[in-house]
């Protein structure tokens, strides 16, 4: 939820520098994000044994998965779109899905562990 506002602030501060080509830049950023999402959805998955999560790995993953949100926030600034509604929507959906995931993970843990042979 913090990355879109950070991108939006960066975009607002850079607006004077890139005012001549900001719409093309916003289009390119959103196109890049869309292409990355399509690639990730269609690439073949290689199943490997899952490594235990460490705090360093969790922090790196959280930043890596939020880079696209930073680009979206930057695009909103370049397109002169208010950041408040997207922040509220992103925060609400992220919180709700995280809560549901934690609840389901807690409830399904014994059966998942038995099936995964860990």
C-alpha positions in Angstrom: 0.0 0.0 0.0 3.0 2.3 0.4 4.6 1.9 -3.0 1.9 3.6 -5.1 2.0 6.8 -3.1 5.9 6.8 -3.2 5.7 6.4 -7.0 3.1 9.1 -7.1 5.2 11.5 -5.1 8.2 10.8 -7.3 6.2 11.4 -10.3 4.8 14.7 -9.0 8.4 15.8 -8.2 9.6 14.8 -11.7 6.7 16.2 -13.6 8.5 19.4 -14.6 11.4 17.5 -15.9 9.4 15.1 -18.0 6.3 17.1 -18.9 7.1 16.8 -22.6 6.9 13.1 -22.8 5.1 12.1 -19.6 2.1 10.4 -21.4 4.4 8.3 -23.5 6.3 7.3 -20.3 3.1 6.4 -18.5 2.0 4.3 -21.4 5.3 2.5 -21.6 5.3 1.8 -17.8 1.8 0.4 -17.9 2.6 -1.6 -21.0 5.7 -3.0 -19.4 3.7 -4.0 -16.3 1.0 -5.6 -18.5 3.5 -7.6 -20.5 5.3 -8.8 -17.4 2.0 -10.0 -16.0 1.1 -11.8 -19.2 4.6 -13.4 -19.2 4.4 -14.5 -15.6 0.9 -16.0 -16.2 2.0 -18.0 -19.2 5.5 -19.2 -18.4 6.0 -22.8 -17.5 6.5 -23.5 -13.9 9.3 -25.5 -12.6 8.5 -27.2 -9.3 11.3 -27.3 -6.8 11.4 -28.1 -3.2 10.4 -25.0 -1.2 13.1 -23.4 0.8 12.2 -22.1 4.3 11.4 -18.4 4.4 13.8 -16.2 6.3 13.1 -12.6 7.3 15.6 -11.4 4.6 13.8 -13.4 1.9 10.4 -12.1 3.0 11.7 -8.5 2.9 13.2 -9.0 -0.6 10.0 -10.6 -1.9 7.9 -7.9 -0.5 10.0 -5.2 -2.2 10.2 -7.2 -5.5 6.4 -7.7 -5.6 5.8 -4.0 -4.9 8.0 -2.6 -7.7 5.1 -2.7 -10.1 2.9 -0.8 -7.6 5.6 1.9 -7.5 5.4 2.1 -11.3 1.6 2.3 -11.2 1.8 5.2 -8.7 4.3 7.0 -11.0 2.0 6.5 -13.9 -0.9 7.9 -11.9 1.1 11.1 -11.2 2.1 11.4 -14.8 -1.5 11.1 -15.9 -2.6 13.6 -13.2 -4.9 11.1 -11.4 -5.6 11.4 -7.7 -3.8 8.8 -5.6 -6.3 8.6 -2.7 -8.9 6.2 -4.2 -6.4 3.7 -5.5 -4.6 3.7 -2.1 -7.9 2.9 -0.3 -8.8 0.2 -2.8 -5.3 -1.4 -2.8 -5.1 -1.3 1.0 -8.6 -2.7 1.5 -8.1 -5.6 -0.9 -4.6 -6.4 0.3 -5.7 -6.4 3.9 -8.7 -8.6 3.2 -6.9 -11.1 1.1 -4.0 -11.3 3.6 -6.5 -11.9 6.4 -8.3 -14.6 4.4 -5.0 -16.2 3.4 -3.8 -16.3 7.0 -7.1 -17.7 8.2 -7.1 -20.4 5.5 -3.4 -21.2 6.1 -4.1 -21.8 9.7 -7.1 -24.0 9.0 -5.6 -26.0 6.2 -2.1 -26.3 7.7 -2.4 -29.9 9.0 -3.8 -31.3 5.7 -1.4 -29.4 3.5 1.6 -30.6 5.6 0.4 -34.2 5.3 0.1 -33.9 1.5 3.4 -32.1 1.0 5.4 -34.6 3.0 7.4 -32.0 5.0 
